[in-house]
Amino acid sequence: MTPSSQIPKTLILGILVCAAASCSTSRSTPDDNDSTLWRLDRLDRAGSVPARAEGNPTLVDTVHGPAIHFDGDEDRLLVEHNPLAEQNQFTIEVWFNPADVWPANWEPRFFHIESLDNPDRRITVELRLNDQQQWYLDGFLKSERDALTLIDETLVHPVNQWHHAALTFDGTTMRTYVNGALELEGTVDFEPIGTLARTSIGARLNRVHWFNGLMLAVRMTPRALEPEAFLDWEKLPD
């Protein structure tokens, strides 16, 4: 141990200031206790929440554990619940593997939360497919005050592979990410969705734009996370 007489006074002062401010030299890790993880390994539940399977989705084994296969023909999981109720900041993460089904099912709204008493308030995470065995992300926020779509057909990714997509909103700015990389961002005046809302997985709530492929999990957090705080694949429960 270095004697205190040999420690530079500037370092001692810095330590005292840091202690008084309760600071740290390392970046703090966000608390995940407020996140809701829906592991899609059953057809009657999304995580711990009751759900109703419509159409004929099936459970399949994958390299990442059980997942739900949606065939793009009226398959979906309907959840009478909104984990992001009254939240004006949030992150939605989705783990999925889209099939090569262009031009059929080429614009699936594969995750959709919407208010029942105010359908102008909704969140969707969507995909678009092209004829090159590729897909690109579409993030959408809407309330009666404003709406924003984040989409760019040049930001493409291969189908028939596993991917992670995220949509974040910090109260002012919406951002979209694919596999941890920022793709698009824009500002929107968004009003929170209330508790009286439903969530559709695999299609839009009004039963259009069906998803064809595999969905493994969805995680929702009432904060806008930075990419380093996204949940790693290996931390998903089997």
Buried (B, 14 or more C-beta within 10 A) or exposed (E): EEEEEEEEEEEEEEEEEEEEEEEEEEEEEBEEEEBBBBBBBBBEBBBEEEBEBBBEBEEEEEEBBBBBBBBBEBBBBBBEBBBBBEBBBBBBBBBBBBBBBBEEBBBBBBBBBBBBEBEEBBBBBBBBBBEEEBBBBBBBBBBEEEBBBBBEEEBBBEBEEBBBBBBBBBEEEBBBBBBEEEBBBBEBEBBBBBEEBBBBBBBBBEEEBBBBBBBBBBBBBBBBBBBEBBBEEEEBEE
